[in-house]
Structure formats: C-alpha cells, structure tokens
Amino acid sequence: MENKTARLTVLIDPEKKKAFETLCAAQDLTPSQVVRQMIRDYLEKHGVGYASKSAIGSTKR
C-alpha cells in the first residue's frame, strides 16, 4: 500500500459505475483496489517511476 493517500475524483456515467462496482464485488475486490492497480499498470506501461512505501528497501519496482 502507498505511504500516504490522495483523493482522485472521476466522473463516469451511472451505468458504467454500477457495472464496474458489480464486477469488482464479484471478484471480491473494491473499486479502489482495481483503480489503484490500473494506475500502477498504466504508469509501468509508460515507463513512469514513482516512490512508494512498498518500494523502500526493495530492488523491484
């Protein structure tokens, strides 16, 4: 988990939100967990590094 948290507000239509929440629940994940993973994947895909609590003392990023 990251060291500190910040809020990100995203506007989406209600139907997509409900479908997303339903899928997350079916996978026993919270929407926040899925969004954080998508952001990590997007950053990695584009070669953008960042510091996180879990990266401290680790050679893997």
Gaussian input, Z-matrix of N, CA and C with variables (Angstrom, degrees):
# hf/3-21g

backbone

0 1
 N
 C     1     B1
 C     2     B2     1     A1
 N     3     B3     2     A2     1     D1
 C     4     B4     3     A3     2     D2
 C     5     B5     4     A4     3     D3
 N     6     B6     5     A5     4     D4
 C     7     B7     6     A6     5     D5
 C     8     B8     7     A7     6     D6
 N     9     B9     8     A8     7     D7
 C    10    B10     9     A9     8     D8
 C    11    B11    10    A10     9     D9
 N    12    B12    11    A11    10    D10
 C    13    B13    12    A12    11    D11
 C    14    B14    13    A13    12    D12
 N    15    B15    14    A14    13    D13
 C    16    B16    15    A15    14    D14
 C    17    B17    16    A16    15    D15
 N    18    B18    17    A17    16    D16
 C    19    B19    18    A18    17    D17
 C    20    B20    19    A19    18    D18
 N    21    B21    20    A20    19    D19
 C    22    B22    21    A21    20    D20
 C    23    B23    22    A22    21    D21
 N    24    B24    23    A23    22    D22
 C    25    B25    24    A24    23    D23
 C    26    B26    25    A25    24    D24
 N    27    B27    26    A26    25    D25
 C    28    B28    27    A27    26    D26
 C    29    B29    28    A28    27    D27
 N    30    B30    29    A29    28    D28
 C    31    B31    30    A30    29    D29
 C    32    B32    31    A31    30    D30
 N    33    B33    32    A32    31    D31
 C    34    B34    33    A33    32    D32
 C    35    B35    34    A34    33    D33
 N    36    B36    35    A35    34    D34
 C    37    B37    36    A36    35    D35
 C    38    B38    37    A37    36    D36
 N    39    B39    38    A38    37    D37
 C    40    B40    39    A39    38    D38
 C    41    B41    40    A40    39    D39
 N    42    B42    41    A41    40    D40
 C    43    B43    42    A42    41    D41
 C    44    B44    43    A43    42    D42
 N    45    B45    44    A44    43    D43
 C    46    B46    45    A45    44    D44
 C    47    B47    46    A46    45    D45
 N    48    B48    47    A47    46    D46
 C    49    B49    48    A48    47    D47
 C    50    B50    49    A49    48    D48
 N    51    B51    50    A50    49    D49
 C    52    B52    51    A51    50    D50
 C    53    B53    52    A52    51    D51
 N    54    B54    53    A53    52    D52
 C    55    B55    54    A54    53    D53
 C    56    B56    55    A55    54    D54
 N    57    B57    56    A56    55    D55
 C    58    B58    57    A57    56    D56
 C    59    B59    58    A58    57    D57
 N    60    B60    59    A59    58    D58
 C    61    B61    60    A60    59    D59
 C    62    B62    61    A61    60    D60
 N    63    B63    62    A62    61    D61
 C    64    B64    63    A63    62    D62
 C    65    B65    64    A64    63    D63
 N    66    B66    65    A65    64    D64
 C    67    B67    66    A66    65    D65
 C    68    B68    67    A67    66    D66
 N    69    B69    68    A68    67    D67
 C    70    B70    69    A69    68    D68
 C    71    B71    70    A70    69    D69
 N    72    B72    71    A71    70    D70
 C    73    B73    72    A72    71    D71
 C    74    B74    73    A73    72    D72
 N    75    B75    74    A74    73    D73
 C    76    B76    75    A75    74    D74
 C    77    B77    76    A76    75    D75
 N    78    B78    77    A77    76    D76
 C    79    B79    78    A78    77    D77
 C    80    B80    79    A79    78    D78
 N    81    B81    80    A80    79    D79
 C    82    B82    81    A81    80    D80
 C    83    B83    82    A82    81    D81
 N    84    B84    83    A83    82    D82
 C    85    B85    84    A84    83    D83
 C    86    B86    85    A85    84    D84
 N    87    B87    86    A86    85    D85
 C    88    B88    87    A87    86    D86
 C    89    B89    88    A88    87    D87
 N    90    B90    89    A89    88    D88
 C    91    B91    90    A90    89    D89
 C    92    B92    91    A91    90    D90
 N    93    B93    92    A92    91    D91
 C    94    B94    93    A93    92    D92
 C    95    B95    94    A94    93    D93
 N    96    B96    95    A95    94    D94
 C    97    B97    96    A96    95    D95
 C    98    B98    97    A97    96    D96
 N    99    B99    98    A98    97    D97
 C   100   B100    99    A99    98    D98
 C   101   B101   100   A100    99    D99
 N   102   B102   101   A101   100   D100
 C   103   B103   102   A102   101   D101
 C   104   B104   103   A103   102   D102
 N   105   B105   104   A104   103   D103
 C   106   B106   105   A105   104   D104
 C   107   B107   106   A106   105   D105
 N   108   B108   107   A107   106   D106
 C   109   B109   108   A108   107   D107
 C   110   B110   109   A109   108   D108
 N   111   B111   110   A110   109   D109
 C   112   B112   111   A111   110   D110
 C   113   B113   112   A112   111   D111
 N   114   B114   113   A113   112   D112
 C   115   B115   114   A114   113   D113
 C   116   B116   115   A115   114   D114
 N   117   B117   116   A116   115   D115
 C   118   B118   117   A117   116   D116
 C   119   B119   118   A118   117   D117
 N   120   B120   119   A119   118   D118
 C   121   B121   120   A120   119   D119
 C   122   B122   121   A121   120   D120
 N   123   B123   122   A122   121   D121
 C   124   B124   123   A123   122   D122
 C   125   B125   124   A124   123   D123
 N   126   B126   125   A125   124   D124
 C   127   B127   126   A126   125   D125
 C   128   B128   127   A127   126   D126
 N   129   B129   128   A128   127   D127
 C   130   B130   129   A129   128   D128
 C   131   B131   130   A130   129   D129
 N   132   B132   131   A131   130   D130
 C   133   B133   132   A132   131   D131
 C   134   B134   133   A133   132   D132
 N   135   B135   134   A134   133   D133
 C   136   B136   135   A135   134   D134
 C   137   B137   136   A136   135   D135
 N   138   B138   137   A137   136   D136
 C   139   B139   138   A138   137   D137
 C   140   B140   139   A139   138   D138
 N   141   B141   140   A140   139   D139
 C   142   B142   141   A141   140   D140
 C   143   B143   142   A142   141   D141
 N   144   B144   143   A143   142   D142
 C   145   B145   144   A144   143   D143
 C   146   B146   145   A145   144   D144
 N   147   B147   146   A146   145   D145
 C   148   B148   147   A147   146   D146
 C   149   B149   148   A148   147   D147
 N   150   B150   149   A149   148   D148
 C   151   B151   150   A150   149   D149
 C   152   B152   151   A151   150   D150
 N   153   B153   152   A152   151   D151
 C   154   B154   153   A153   152   D152
 C   155   B155   154   A154   153   D153
 N   156   B156   155   A155   154   D154
 C   157   B157   156   A156   155   D155
 C   158   B158   157   A157   156   D156
 N   159   B159   158   A158   157   D157
 C   160   B160   159   A159   158   D158
 C   161   B161   160   A160   159   D159
 N   162   B162   161   A161   160   D160
 C   163   B163   162   A162   161   D161
 C   164   B164   163   A163   162   D162
 N   165   B165   164   A164   163   D163
 C   166   B166   165   A165   164   D164
 C   167   B167   166   A166   165   D165
 N   168   B168   167   A167   166   D166
 C   169   B169   168   A168   167   D167
 C   170   B170   169   A169   168   D168
 N   171   B171   170   A170   169   D169
 C   172   B172   171   A171   170   D170
 C   173   B173   172   A172   171   D171
 N   174   B174   173   A173   172   D172
 C   175   B175   174   A174   173   D173
 C   176   B176   175   A175   174   D174
 N   177   B177   176   A176   175   D175
 C   178   B178   177   A177   176   D176
 C   179   B179   178   A178   177   D177
 N   180   B180   179   A179   178   D178
 C   181   B181   180   A180   179   D179
 C   182   B182   181   A181   180   D180

   B1=1.4544
   B2=1.5214
   B3=1.2969
   B4=1.4488
   B5=1.5241
   B6=1.3333
   B7=1.4600
   B8=1.5301
   B9=1.3142
   B10=1.4618
   B11=1.5157
   B12=1.3043
   B13=1.4545
   B14=1.5175
   B15=1.3229
   B16=1.4556
   B17=1.5234
   B18=1.2865
   B19=1.4633
   B20=1.5282
   B21=1.3222
   B22=1.4553
   B23=1.5236
   B24=1.3101
   B25=1.4538
   B26=1.5234
   B27=1.3109
   B28=1.4559
   B29=1.5170
   B30=1.3126
   B31=1.4576
   B32=1.5234
   B33=1.3394
   B34=1.4594
   B35=1.5207
   B36=1.3227
   B37=1.4663
   B38=1.5322
   B39=1.3188
   B40=1.4697
   B41=1.5303
   B42=1.3195
   B43=1.4651
   B44=1.5250
   B45=1.3376
   B46=1.4686
   B47=1.5259
   B48=1.3229
   B49=1.4643
   B50=1.5259
   B51=1.3160
   B52=1.4680
   B53=1.5231
   B54=1.3270
   B55=1.4650
   B56=1.5316
   B57=1.3292
   B58=1.4651
   B59=1.5249
   B60=1.3374
   B61=1.4629
   B62=1.5314
   B63=1.3306
   B64=1.4587
   B65=1.5311
   B66=1.3242
   B67=1.4599
   B68=1.5262
   B69=1.3210
   B70=1.4675
   B71=1.5277
   B72=1.3169
   B73=1.4652
   B74=1.5212
   B75=1.3311
   B76=1.4590
   B77=1.5300
   B78=1.3306
   B79=1.4628
   B80=1.5246
   B81=1.3366
   B82=1.4623
   B83=1.5294
   B84=1.3346
   B85=1.4574
   B86=1.5178
   B87=1.3263
   B88=1.4598
   B89=1.5289
   B90=1.3243
   B91=1.4627
   B92=1.5347
   B93=1.3092
   B94=1.4637
   B95=1.5243
   B96=1.3269
   B97=1.4662
   B98=1.5278
   B99=1.3189
   B100=1.4597
   B101=1.5269
   B102=1.3193
   B103=1.4639
   B104=1.5245
   B105=1.3299
   B106=1.4702
   B107=1.5240
   B108=1.3461
   B109=1.4641
   B110=1.5254
   B111=1.3294
   B112=1.4679
   B113=1.5279
   B114=1.3255
   B115=1.4642
   B116=1.5235
   B117=1.3515
   B118=1.4704
   B119=1.5232
   B120=1.3404
   B121=1.4617
   B122=1.5291
   B123=1.3241
   B124=1.4657
   B125=1.5273
   B126=1.3226
   B127=1.4687
   B128=1.5269
   B129=1.3278
   B130=1.4698
   B131=1.5299
   B132=1.3151
   B133=1.4634
   B134=1.5178
   B135=1.3202
   B136=1.4638
   B137=1.5242
   B138=1.3195
   B139=1.4584
   B140=1.5144
   B141=1.3126
   B142=1.4627
   B143=1.5193
   B144=1.3259
   B145=1.4532
   B146=1.5152
   B147=1.2911
   B148=1.4637
   B149=1.5168
   B150=1.3037
   B151=1.4618
   B152=1.5202
   B153=1.3150
   B154=1.4552
   B155=1.5144
   B156=1.3091
   B157=1.4609
   B158=1.5192
   B159=1.3391
   B160=1.4619
   B161=1.5154
   B162=1.3423
   B163=1.4631
   B164=1.5218
   B165=1.3268
   B166=1.4448
   B167=1.5233
   B168=1.3078
   B169=1.4560
   B170=1.5168
   B171=1.3132
   B172=1.4542
   B173=1.5204
   B174=1.3155
   B175=1.4608
   B176=1.5188
   B177=1.3307
   B178=1.4625
   B179=1.5075
   B180=1.3253
   B181=1.4611
   B182=1.4710
   A1=108.68
   A2=116.06
   A3=121.40
   A4=111.18
   A5=114.86
   A6=122.09
   A7=111.48
   A8=117.77
   A9=123.06
   A10=107.52
   A11=115.78
   A12=118.44
   A13=110.64
   A14=115.60
   A15=123.17
   A16=106.63
   A17=116.01
   A18=120.89
   A19=109.87
   A20=116.02
   A21=123.57
   A22=106.78
   A23=116.73
   A24=121.03
   A25=108.83
   A26=115.79
   A27=122.11
   A28=108.41
   A29=116.33
   A30=120.68
   A31=108.97
   A32=115.82
   A33=121.97
   A34=108.14
   A35=115.59
   A36=116.76
   A37=109.66
   A38=116.14
   A39=121.31
   A40=114.64
   A41=117.90
   A42=120.28
   A43=111.34
   A44=116.60
   A45=119.83
   A46=110.56
   A47=116.90
   A48=120.97
   A49=110.11
   A50=116.78
   A51=120.14
   A52=111.09
   A53=117.50
   A54=121.32
   A55=110.52
   A56=116.76
   A57=121.75
   A58=110.74
   A59=116.75
   A60=120.68
   A61=111.43
   A62=117.20
   A63=121.59
   A64=110.52
   A65=116.69
   A66=120.85
   A67=110.98
   A68=117.59
   A69=121.13
   A70=110.40
   A71=117.00
   A72=121.07
   A73=110.96
   A74=116.81
   A75=120.72
   A76=111.65
   A77=116.10
   A78=121.49
   A79=111.95
   A80=116.34
   A81=122.99
   A82=111.80
   A83=115.90
   A84=122.97
   A85=108.52
   A86=115.68
   A87=118.73
   A88=108.31
   A89=116.89
   A90=118.74
   A91=111.74
   A92=118.06
   A93=120.84
   A94=112.03
   A95=116.77
   A96=119.74
   A97=110.48
   A98=116.48
   A99=120.86
   A100=110.69
   A101=117.40
   A102=120.59
   A103=110.39
   A104=118.00
   A105=119.76
   A106=111.23
   A107=116.79
   A108=119.71
   A109=111.23
   A110=117.35
   A111=120.37
   A112=110.80
   A113=117.02
   A114=120.70
   A115=110.21
   A116=117.47
   A117=119.98
   A118=110.89
   A119=116.82
   A120=121.09
   A121=111.14
   A122=117.70
   A123=122.56
   A124=110.46
   A125=116.29
   A126=119.93
   A127=111.05
   A128=115.78
   A129=119.78
   A130=110.87
   A131=116.85
   A132=122.01
   A133=111.43
   A134=116.27
   A135=121.18
   A136=112.66
   A137=116.60
   A138=121.25
   A139=114.80
   A140=116.61
   A141=120.97
   A142=108.88
   A143=116.36
   A144=121.16
   A145=111.27
   A146=115.18
   A147=121.30
   A148=108.01
   A149=116.42
   A150=121.31
   A151=108.59
   A152=115.88
   A153=120.19
   A154=108.60
   A155=116.23
   A156=121.45
   A157=110.71
   A158=117.12
   A159=120.36
   A160=111.91
   A161=118.46
   A162=121.14
   A163=111.94
   A164=118.52
   A165=121.96
   A166=109.49
   A167=115.82
   A168=120.86
   A169=113.56
   A170=116.47
   A171=120.71
   A172=109.01
   A173=116.23
   A174=120.09
   A175=111.42
   A176=117.06
   A177=121.38
   A178=111.16
   A179=117.29
   A180=122.94
   A181=109.97
   D1=146.98
   D2=-179.95
   D3=-65.41
   D4=157.73
   D5=-176.20
   D6=-63.93
   D7=-51.75
   D8=178.00
   D9=-126.60
   D10=164.25
   D11=179.18
   D12=-117.83
   D13=154.06
   D14=174.93
   D15=-137.05
   D16=150.56
   D17=-177.52
   D18=-88.87
   D19=138.24
   D20=174.77
   D21=-124.96
   D22=119.35
   D23=-179.19
   D24=-100.06
   D25=127.97
   D26=-178.71
   D27=-125.63
   D28=130.85
   D29=178.14
   D30=-99.88
   D31=123.13
   D32=176.32
   D33=-136.98
   D34=161.84
   D35=-179.11
   D36=-72.10
   D37=151.47
   D38=-174.59
   D39=-57.77
   D40=-34.36
   D41=-179.53
   D42=-66.42
   D43=-42.88
   D44=177.96
   D45=-66.06
   D46=-39.08
   D47=179.29
   D48=-61.22
   D49=-47.30
   D50=-179.40
   D51=-63.49
   D52=-43.90
   D53=178.88
   D54=-61.88
   D55=-42.05
   D56=179.18
   D57=-63.70
   D58=-46.80
   D59=179.79
   D60=-63.67
   D61=-38.33
   D62=178.83
   D63=-64.83
   D64=-45.55
   D65=178.50
   D66=-63.25
   D67=-44.29
   D68=178.18
   D69=-58.71
   D70=-46.43
   D71=-179.85
   D72=-61.44
   D73=-39.90
   D74=179.62
   D75=-64.76
   D76=-26.35
   D77=179.22
   D78=-97.17
   D79=8.64
   D80=-179.53
   D81=56.07
   D82=41.69
   D83=177.31
   D84=-127.29
   D85=153.28
   D86=173.32
   D87=-88.38
   D88=153.79
   D89=175.57
   D90=-56.37
   D91=-37.19
   D92=178.89
   D93=-62.39
   D94=-40.52
   D95=178.22
   D96=-61.48
   D97=-42.95
   D98=-178.16
   D99=-67.82
   D100=-43.23
   D101=179.38
   D102=-64.04
   D103=-42.70
   D104=177.94
   D105=-60.49
   D106=-41.18
   D107=178.05
   D108=-65.24
   D109=-40.82
   D110=178.28
   D111=-61.85
   D112=-39.78
   D113=178.91
   D114=-65.95
   D115=-44.68
   D116=177.54
   D117=-59.26
   D118=-44.85
   D119=179.70
   D120=-62.00
   D121=-42.04
   D122=-178.88
   D123=-64.95
   D124=-43.70
   D125=178.04
   D126=-62.63
   D127=-44.24
   D128=179.75
   D129=-63.62
   D130=-42.93
   D131=179.80
   D132=-57.02
   D133=-35.28
   D134=-176.96
   D135=-99.94
   D136=10.98
   D137=174.58
   D138=67.88
   D139=28.70
   D140=-179.73
   D141=-97.34
   D142=119.59
   D143=178.07
   D144=-89.78
   D145=160.35
   D146=177.99
   D147=-156.79
   D148=155.45
   D149=177.53
   D150=-92.26
   D151=137.30
   D152=174.51
   D153=-142.00
   D154=160.59
   D155=-179.55
   D156=-56.47
   D157=-40.40
   D158=-177.24
   D159=-70.61
   D160=-19.32
   D161=-179.51
   D162=-86.10
   D163=-14.10
   D164=-179.06
   D165=-67.77
   D166=125.56
   D167=179.93
   D168=77.38
   D169=9.32
   D170=-179.09
   D171=-117.41
   D172=147.18
   D173=177.32
   D174=-91.19
   D175=-12.96
   D176=-179.70
   D177=-92.72
   D178=139.12
   D179=173.46
   D180=-130.34

